[in-house]
Amino acid sequence: MGLSGSGKSTAIRTVNQLHSVTAGSVWVDDVDIQTLSGRALQAVRREKMGMVFQHFALFPHRNVIDNVAYGLEVQGVDKTERLNSAMEALSLVGLQRYAMSMPSQLSGGMQQRVGLARALASDPSILLMDEAFSALDPLIRRQMQDELMAIQQQLKKTILFITHDLNEALRIGDRVCIMRGGRVVQIGTPEEILTKPASGYVAEFVQDVDQGRVIEVQEVMVEPAPIAATDSLATAVRSIEDRAGVFVLDSNGAPEAMLTVADGLDALERGASVVSEALRTDFERCGPRQTLNEIYAFAGRGLPIAVVEEGKLVGNLDPRHIMEELGRVESLIDSFEREVFL
């Protein structure tokens, strides 16, 4: 991703040699694409790569299924086989009922689905998507993002997706490459881009992003420090230190009760001496890969949240940790500005 003129389209077009490189290599399956020519290059483009453009580039005189089957037709695939493959691709994007329609009868979002189906019909291992959703209305664009992620879950393709929209990049990307002036500024996971920007330029990009939609619980949680119900209450309260509370586990390692500092101190004042006399069970649970936005309502209770994976406690999440992380990311742009000034 990057602003207009940053080199995104130029970079992606070196992958299928629509552009030649002046230095370096482009490797796909142990083959340097930039060394290919003639039929070898043609075969790679037809069989291994599909391309989806910002403008749908559908043939207006062909119906939907013939548009989708066009790439297979060029490859010389038998008509019955290519139409079957085209129908399978249309079913992936939910348009099989429109197979006989003309492109002019479809909405913009539906036409973009046809373009995606056309790229999928030949079952390429790599999809190149150049600003594929940029021309769509916001609601349709989000639906197409959902569609793409669902297809990716099913097909497990390698997808190179160009966008100038950071929210889109962070939402659908496993790894994000930010470009500026023809250079790569930073490559990383969405969480790394957001929480560890490599420069003031990247920090400026991320400052308006809803961090809670990207940052996962596992980025913020701390190691669990479980206690036993039979432990000394006074010792257990001291062991909590700067946490809001700790958990008691069952025999399988699952959290079954929680001790907070406030509950422990109240119980000590009443003369309690054992942890079991101060426990509560009304705590929330979440998974390590849930986003902070997804568990924000839990944090509103002010109680620690048990982070559980496969039934076992893997982390503690204090509401304070969430606020600190969001505040830390918010302040990153300020720190970069100070560095530039100094």
N, C-alpha and C positions, 0 to 999 in steps of 0.2 A: 504494500500500500504506500501511498504518498500523494502529494498534490499533483496537479496537472503539470506535465513537463519534467517530472522527477525520474522518468526512465522506465516506468512500470511496463508499458506495452512493448517497448524495445526489448526489455529483458525477457519477457515471456515468449516473444516471437523468435528468440534465438533457440528455444527448445525444439521447435519444429523447422528450424532454419529458414523461416520467412525473412529473418535478418541474419547476416553472417557476422561473426565476431572478429575483431581485430587482434584480440589476444585471449588466451584461455581456452577452455574446453567445455562442452556440454555433454555429460555422460548419461546415457539411458541404457540400463542392462549391459554394462561393460562395452558399450559402443559410443564413440564420440560422434554425436549427431552432426557436428560441424564438418566432419571429414567425408560425409556421405554425399552422393550425387546421383542423378539419373534414377533408375528403377529402384535402387536400394533406398534412396531418400523417399521416393514416392510410396514405397511399401510401408515404411515406418509411419509416414503421415497418415496413410489410409487405415492401417491395421492397429497401430499402437496408440494413436492420439486422436482425440476428438476436440473440436473447438466450438465454443459458444460465444457469440458476439453480443455487444450492447444492442445493436440493431439486428432484428431477428433474422434478416437475410433469407426469408422464405421465398420460394418460387410462387408468385401469385396465381399462375395458371395451373398449378398442381394441387391436388387435394392434400389433406393432412398426412395421410398414410404414405402417399407417394413422396412427399417432402421428407418424411422421416426415413424412408427406404432409399433415398437418393444415393447416399454414400455407398451402400451395398450394391446398388445398381452399377455405379462406376467401377466397383471391384469385380463386376461380372458374376455376382451371386445369382443363382436361380431365382426366378420371380416368386415362386411359392415360398421359398426359404426366406427371402428378404422381406416379404410381406408379413410372415410369421414373426420375424425378429422385430420388425417395425411395430407390430401390434403389442409385443411384449414390452417394448420401450415405452409405448403410449400408456400401457397399463401402469408402469412405474410412476408416471407423472399424472395419472388419473384422467387421461383424455381418450381412452379407448372408444367412448361413445361418439367422439367427434372425428373418427377416422376418415369419414367420407366428406367432411365439411371442407370448405375452402378457407384459406387463411383470412380473407376479408370478413368472414363470418365470426371470427374469434376476437376476444378482447386482447389487449396488450399482454396481460399476464398469461393468457392461454397460448398466445403466439410464442412467448418466451419458453413456455413448457414444451412446445413443439420443437423449438430449437434445441432444448436440452435432450429431448427424446431422440432427435436426429444424431446428436453426438453419442448417445448411449447405444444406439442400435447396432453399431459395429463392434460393441463390447471392447472398447479401447482400454488399455491399462492406465492411460493418463488423460485427464480432461484439462484443457486450457480454457479458462473463462475470463474474458476481457471485459470488465465493467458490465457483466451480464445482466445485472439487475438495476443498473443506474437509471434507465429510462422509465422505470415503473413507479407507480404511485406508492407512497409509504406503506400502506396496508398490504397491497399486493406484493410489494418487495419483501415484507416480513414473511408473508406466506410462502414466497419462493425460497427464502432462506430456510424456512422450516422444511420445505419439500426437499431441498438439496441435502440437508443434514439427515433426513430420514432415508433418502436414497443412499447416502454415503454409509450409513449404519448397515444397510443391507448389502451393498455391492463392494465396499472397501476399496474404492478407487484412489489413485493419487490425483489430487485436484490442485492445480495452480490457479488461484482466484485473484484477479486484480480488482482493487477498489480504492477509491479516495476517501471512503467513509470508515473512520476508525471503529465506530460502533459495530459496523458490519464485520470488519476484520476480526474484532475481538469476540464477536458472537459465534462466527462459524469456523474460525481458524484454529487448527491445532498448534501451528507455529506461524508467526507473523514476521514479515520482513518489511521494515520501513526504509524507504528510499528518499534521497534528496539530491538533486542535481546530478543524477546518473550514478550515484554511489549508494551503497548499502550503509545505513546508519546504525541499525540494530536488527538482530534476528533473535526471536525468543518466543516462549509461550505467551499467551495473552496475559497471564499473571505476571510474568517477568517484565513484559513491556510496560505494564501498568504500575508495578510496584518497584521496579529497578530500572528506570529509564537511563539510557547510556549517555544522554546529552540533554542540554536545555531544549533543543529542538523537539526531541521525543517527549520531554516533560510538558512542553506547551501543547503538544497533541493530546496528551492524556488528561489534562487538567479539567476538562469539562465532561469527562466520561463518568458515568455512574459506577464507581468502583465496586460497590456492593454487588453488582450484577456479574462481576468478573472474578473477584477474589474468592477463593474457596476456603472453607473451614480449616482444611489441613495447613493452610498458609499461616493461620493465626493461633491455632490450638497449641496448648503446652502438653508436655508429657504427663500422663496420669500418675498420681501418687496415692494409690488406694490404701485404705486402712481397714482394720478388722473391727467388727462390732464389739469384740471383747477387749479391745485396747483401752488403755487409760484415757479418759476423756480429756484431762488436762494436757497430757502429752500430745494427743491428737490435735487439739486446738492450736498448740504451739507449732505443730508440724505443717499446718496450713500455710503459714507465712503470708505471702502477699496474694495468695489465691482467695477467691470468694468462698471456696468450699472444696471438699474432696468426697470421693465415692467409696462405698462399701460394695464389694463384689460377691457374687454367689460362687459356687464351686466350679462353674463353667467360665468364669471371668467376665460375666455380664454385670453391669451395675444394677444393684437392687435397692440401694438407699444412699442418702447423701447427708453429710455433716457440713453445716455452714458455721462461720465464726460466730455469728449472732446467736444461732441456736445453741452452739456449744457453751458460750458464755452465760446465756440464760439458764441452761441446765446446771452449770457449775454453781451458780448463785442459789439454785434450789437444793444443792447438796448432792447432785448426781456425780458419779465417779467413773462410769463406764460409757463408752461411745454409744452403745445400744439405747441409752436413755435419752439421747439427743438427736436421733436420726429422723429424717423425713423422706418421703417417697414421691412427693409431687414435683419431680424434676423432669425436664424435657430431654429428648434424645435427638441426635441428628447424625448424618453420615459425613465422613471427611471430605467428600467431593461436592457437597452442597454449597451453594454460594451464600455469602453473608446476607443478601437480600432475602433468600428463602427462609432463613432462620431468625430474621430480625425481630419478628413478633415474640419469639421465645426470649430473646435478650431483654425485651421490655419488662419482663418480670423481675429482672435484677438478680436472678439465680444462675449458678453455673449450669452449663449444658453438657450432658454426657455425649462424647463423640464415639459412636459405636460402629464397628465394621464386623460383619459376619457374627453378630451377636456379642462381640467382646469389646470392652472399653479400650479405646486406643488413644484418647486424648481428653483433656479438660478444656472447655471454652468458657471463659468469663466474659460477661457483657463489657467489662472494661477493656478487654483485649480487642474487641471489635471496634470500639470507639478510638482506641489508640492507633490501630492500623489505618482506619479511614482518615484520621487526622494526620498521620505520618505521610500518607500518599498525597493528601491535599497540600502539604507544606513543601513537597519536592520542588515544585516550580519556583518557589521563593528562594530555596537554597541555590538553585542553578543561577537565578538572577543575581544573587549576591556574589557567586563565584565570578560571573562575567564582569560585574562591577569592580571587584577587587583586582 
